[in-house]
Amino acid sequence: MTKFNIAASHSNVQELATRLGLSENACARALQLAELAPSRSDWLRYINHFLATIGALLIVSGVAAFFAWNWADLDYRVKFALIQAGILGTALLAWRLGIDSIGGRAALFASAFLVGVLFAVFGQVYQTGADPYGLFVAWSILILPLAIIGRQAALWILLQTLLVLALIMYWTQVIDPPNGWWQLAQLLGPLVWLSSTMMDSTLASLVFALNAVALIAWEYAVNRNIVWVQGRTYPRVIGFAALSNVLIPTVMFIIVASFGEGIKLGFLSPVLYAVASVAALYYYQFRRPDLLMLTMLVFGAILVFTTLFGRHMPEDTAGILMLALMLIGQVAGAAYWLRKVSRRWEAES
């Protein structure tokens, strides 16, 4: 009898069940026997994590909405007392529940977030005139001990977000204040304004460098077998942010390369994008296998090539059809390559 030394995986079991003509119940039983299907306790743990995260976000949002709605009717001493009580209460709750528990993690994150609310209220009450980037720097410094003690990805993502916002605000308020249509972008809301800042290749490259350093440091800690950093949430979120920091200016550079001279786009972002993509493709394919990271990189490459081809194709029906066929071909090729890589990982595991 021939024996096969093939690692059991979800796709292998499903493919074998299909070839043998097994029913859905039999396939589900095979996955359960191979311990590849999530158990009832796994589902309960996932649900607990999800509900705790949503609950913490809703509580913090409720606190912010409370102050926004009742701002004019509250005495400043009441404002400070309520926020400080919230910070102290959530910190004590995290200590009581344990910082490694679901509730403790959510409470510690809420405490770190309320520190920012306290700074915002302080600035509104006393009108200190301090620059907004100083708020984010101070907020980052104060929650750094909580991030070190808490050892959770959510706190480090919050800390990284604050550092990025501080860098963007310092650049746009001190080094290179916005003018022209950038001022209009500020009036359209924070998301539009943050997106418009990526039109400056130098600023986008600095933000990319900040996120890339954080990602490299995290992956270094992973390779050092530090237990609490083994999760993939932080590197995937920061990796997506770093890729966006150079992908958006690269796409915009291709689109507006022939328009105007006042646009602050240059070759720096495309060069960084190419170098970072090649390095990440190698690392996440051969050193630290991560299919989601490879998918993001492939999607970015498809976006760049499609934009490049679309810019040089004729603007008629034939050009649109060629572009659509090219996009379909790229997506199909990317899916084939990703599946091939996934199967190779399964064979090597």
Helices and strands as residue ranges (DSSP letters): H 10-20, H 24-33, H 40-70, G 71-73, H 76-97, H 102-126, H 132-150, H 153-170, I 171-175, H 181-187, H 190-197, H 201-223, G 227-229, H 233-256, H 268-282, I 283-287, H 291-312, H 317-348
